[in-house]
Amino acid sequence: MPPLLHLTNLLTSTLDKIKILQEAYSHFSQKLKDLDSHIKTVQDAANQESKSSVGDKYETGRAMAQNEVFMLKTQFESLRIEVEKLGSLLLSDSKDTASSGSLVKTSQGQFLLGPALGKWKSEEKGVFYFISLDAPLGHALQGKKKGDSFEVNQRKDKILDIF
């Protein structure tokens, strides 16, 4: 490949990756805001119930609301940590090997290695799976190069590109 064409492809893929990361960061940040709003709604509902209820019914309702708030806050904190990881990914030049921050295209899908945020659909670029390097697939992809084959859960796949 001529050097200028290679540089153009590298620049285009880097800009695409930045755009994807920005879009994903915006999406997952909005999910955090929505979850925070839901937590406040549940807390407000529990406070309203405590004003109008008396006795065992009050205690049961209050305990259920506290459990829901606790579960929502746990989800919020887990999501916050993963969104923080997404925001801190190094946007360095394309790498030859898959590692944290790599966008890996395989014959089975597109995977971003780093934060464990699950499935996400980009407006322009299709479906991506944000997976941790600790996950079986993340572990299988780590250190692989374009053209390498790998197997996870008895499913074979091939790396088409790495950004």
C-alpha positions as CSV (number, residue, x, y, z in Angstrom):
1,M,0.0,0.0,0.0
2,P,1.4,3.4,-0.9
3,P,2.4,5.5,2.1
4,L,-0.1,8.3,1.4
5,L,-3.0,5.9,1.0
6,H,-2.0,4.1,4.2
7,L,-1.8,7.5,6.1
8,T,-5.2,8.4,4.7
9,N,-6.8,5.1,5.8
10,L,-5.2,5.5,9.2
11,L,-6.5,9.0,9.6
12,T,-10.0,8.0,8.5
13,S,-10.1,5.0,10.8
14,T,-8.9,7.1,13.7
15,L,-11.5,9.8,13.1
16,D,-14.2,7.1,12.8
17,K,-13.1,5.6,16.1
18,I,-13.1,9.0,17.8
19,K,-16.6,9.7,16.5
20,I,-17.8,6.3,17.7
21,L,-16.3,6.8,21.1
22,Q,-17.9,10.3,21.4
23,E,-21.3,9.0,20.4
24,A,-21.1,6.0,22.8
25,Y,-19.9,8.3,25.6
26,S,-22.9,10.6,25.0
27,H,-25.3,7.6,24.9
28,F,-24.0,6.0,28.1
29,S,-23.8,9.4,30.0
30,Q,-27.4,9.9,29.2
31,K,-28.2,6.4,30.6
32,L,-26.4,7.6,33.8
33,K,-28.6,10.7,34.0
34,D,-31.8,8.7,33.4
35,L,-30.8,6.2,36.1
36,D,-30.1,9.0,38.5
37,S,-33.5,10.6,37.8
38,H,-35.2,7.2,38.3
39,I,-33.4,6.9,41.7
40,K,-34.7,10.3,42.8
41,T,-38.2,9.3,41.6
42,V,-38.2,6.1,43.7
43,Q,-36.9,8.0,46.7
44,D,-39.5,10.7,46.4
45,A,-42.3,8.0,46.1
46,A,-41.0,6.3,49.2
47,N,-41.0,9.6,51.1
48,Q,-44.6,10.3,50.0
49,E,-45.7,6.9,51.1
50,S,-44.1,7.4,54.5
51,K,-46.2,10.6,55.0
52,S,-49.5,8.9,54.2
53,S,-49.0,5.4,55.7
54,V,-49.1,4.0,59.2
55,G,-48.0,0.8,60.8
56,D,-46.7,-2.4,59.2
57,K,-47.8,-1.4,55.7
58,Y,-45.6,1.7,56.0
59,E,-42.6,-0.4,57.2
60,T,-43.0,-3.0,54.4
61,G,-43.4,-0.3,51.6
62,R,-40.5,1.7,53.0
63,A,-38.2,-1.4,53.1
64,M,-39.1,-2.4,49.6
65,A,-38.4,1.2,48.3
66,Q,-35.1,1.2,50.2
67,N,-34.1,-2.1,48.6
68,E,-35.0,-0.8,45.1
69,V,-33.0,2.4,45.7
70,F,-30.0,0.4,46.9
71,M,-30.2,-1.8,43.8
72,L,-30.5,1.2,41.5
73,K,-27.6,3.0,43.2
74,T,-25.5,-0.2,42.8
75,Q,-26.3,-0.2,39.0
76,F,-25.6,3.5,38.8
77,E,-22.2,3.1,40.4
78,S,-21.2,0.1,38.1
79,L,-22.3,2.1,35.1
80,R,-20.5,5.2,36.2
81,I,-17.2,3.3,36.6
82,E,-17.6,1.8,33.1
83,V,-18.5,5.2,31.5
84,E,-15.4,6.6,33.2
85,K,-13.3,3.9,31.6
86,L,-14.8,4.8,28.3
87,G,-14.0,8.4,28.7
88,S,-10.4,7.7,29.6
89,L,-9.6,5.4,26.7
90,L,-6.4,6.4,25.0
91,L,-7.0,7.6,21.5
92,S,-3.6,6.7,20.2
93,D,-2.8,5.7,16.6
94,S,-4.1,2.4,15.3
95,K,-2.4,-0.5,17.0
96,D,-1.3,-3.7,15.3
97,T,-2.6,-5.8,18.2
98,A,-5.9,-5.8,20.1
99,S,-5.6,-4.2,23.5
100,S,-7.5,-1.9,25.8
101,G,-9.1,0.8,23.7
102,S,-9.0,-1.2,20.5
103,L,-12.0,-1.3,18.2
104,V,-11.9,-4.9,16.7
105,K,-13.9,-5.9,13.7
106,T,-14.4,-9.6,13.3
107,S,-16.6,-11.7,11.0
108,Q,-19.1,-12.0,13.9
109,G,-19.3,-8.3,14.9
110,Q,-17.6,-5.1,16.2
111,F,-16.0,-5.1,19.6
112,L,-14.5,-2.3,21.7
113,L,-12.1,-3.6,24.3
114,G,-12.2,-1.8,27.6
115,P,-15.4,-0.9,29.4
116,A,-18.0,-3.6,29.9
117,L,-21.0,-1.6,28.7
118,G,-22.6,-4.3,26.6
119,K,-24.4,-3.9,23.3
120,W,-24.8,-0.5,21.7
121,K,-26.1,0.6,18.3
122,S,-24.4,3.6,16.6
123,E,-26.5,5.8,14.4
124,E,-24.0,5.5,11.5
125,K,-21.7,2.6,12.2
126,G,-24.0,-0.2,13.3
127,V,-23.9,-2.5,16.4
128,F,-20.9,-2.6,18.8
129,Y,-20.2,-4.7,21.8
130,F,-18.3,-3.0,24.6
131,I,-16.5,-5.9,26.4
132,S,-13.9,-6.1,29.2
133,L,-10.5,-7.7,28.6
134,D,-11.4,-10.0,31.5
135,A,-14.4,-11.4,29.6
136,P,-13.7,-14.7,27.7
137,L,-14.0,-12.9,24.3
138,G,-11.9,-10.0,25.5
139,H,-9.2,-12.4,26.7
140,A,-9.3,-14.3,23.4
141,L,-8.9,-11.0,21.4
142,Q,-6.2,-9.5,23.4
143,G,-2.8,-9.6,21.6
144,K,-4.3,-10.8,18.4
145,K,-3.5,-9.1,15.0
146,K,-5.5,-8.4,11.9
147,G,-6.1,-11.7,10.1
148,D,-5.7,-13.9,13.2
149,S,-8.3,-16.5,14.0
150,F,-9.5,-17.3,17.5
151,E,-12.1,-19.4,19.2
152,V,-14.5,-18.7,22.1
153,N,-17.0,-21.2,23.4
154,Q,-16.4,-23.5,20.5
155,R,-17.2,-20.6,18.0
156,K,-14.4,-19.8,15.5
157,D,-13.9,-16.2,14.3
158,K,-11.4,-14.1,12.5
159,I,-10.2,-10.5,13.0
160,L,-10.9,-8.4,10.0
161,D,-9.5,-5.1,11.3
162,I,-8.2,-3.3,14.4
163,F,-8.5,0.4,15.0
